[in-house]
Amino acid sequence: MLTPTWKKNDTKANWLIISFSIIVFLVVAALGRVQLNVNVGFDVHIFAQINAVINSAVTILLIAALIAVKKRNYALHKKIMMWAMVLSILFLVSYICHHLLAGDTKFGGTGAIKTFYYIILFTHIPLAGIILPFILYTAYRGLIGEYPRHKKIARITWPLWLYVAITGVLVYILISPYYT
């Protein structure tokens, strides 16, 4: 196992993780009610494409991190997971920019593809909304060297995060033809 990177301070960590998670949740929830009508000089849906690329990269990183930890290459696992977290922060910034500048897009498909889209969307949205504190707690437990607790919560966090990353790309692929 690795030497802990951070000193344990559960009180401070709990406060920061919960506060940050609530703020992000509220900001993202408010995006449905706010749209900036500004001409930025480029197609704002580029942010959605960036989001899909980031989610694809996070998917690959999550799988690579799982392989690294299964091979007991904990240093590589840590590096990969830190990159996944950095990309997820970039995703959040790009996501906020896209929704502030582009607003909502209505899905125009019909039939089975519409059903498929809404099943994916209605599972993706709540899981994306609740995954952040799980990711942060999992990372915190790893960084302070509480590996049994890290492993226990990672068994919940990892598949949820992977699902959110994959379905984020699917949502983009399905909705992108309807961007105007």
Sequence and secondary structure as in RCSB ss.txt:
>XXXX:A:sequence
MLTPTWKKNDTKANWLIISFSIIVFLVVAALGRVQLNVNVGFDVHIFAQINAVINSAVTILLIAALIAVKKRNYA
LHKKIMMWAMVLSILFLVSYICHHLLAGDTKFGGTGAIKTFYYIILFTHIPLAGIILPFILYTAYRGLIGEYPRH
KKIARITWPLWLYVAITGVLVYILISPYYT
>XXXX:A:secstr
    SS   HHHHHHHHHHHHHHHHHHHHHGGG       SS TTHHHHHHHHHHHHHHHHHHHHHHHHHTT HH
HHHHHHHHHHHHHHHHHHHHHHHHHHH        HHHHHHHHHHHHHHHHHHHHHHHHHHHHHHHHHTT HHHH
HHHHHHHHHHHHHHHHHHHHHHHHHGGG  
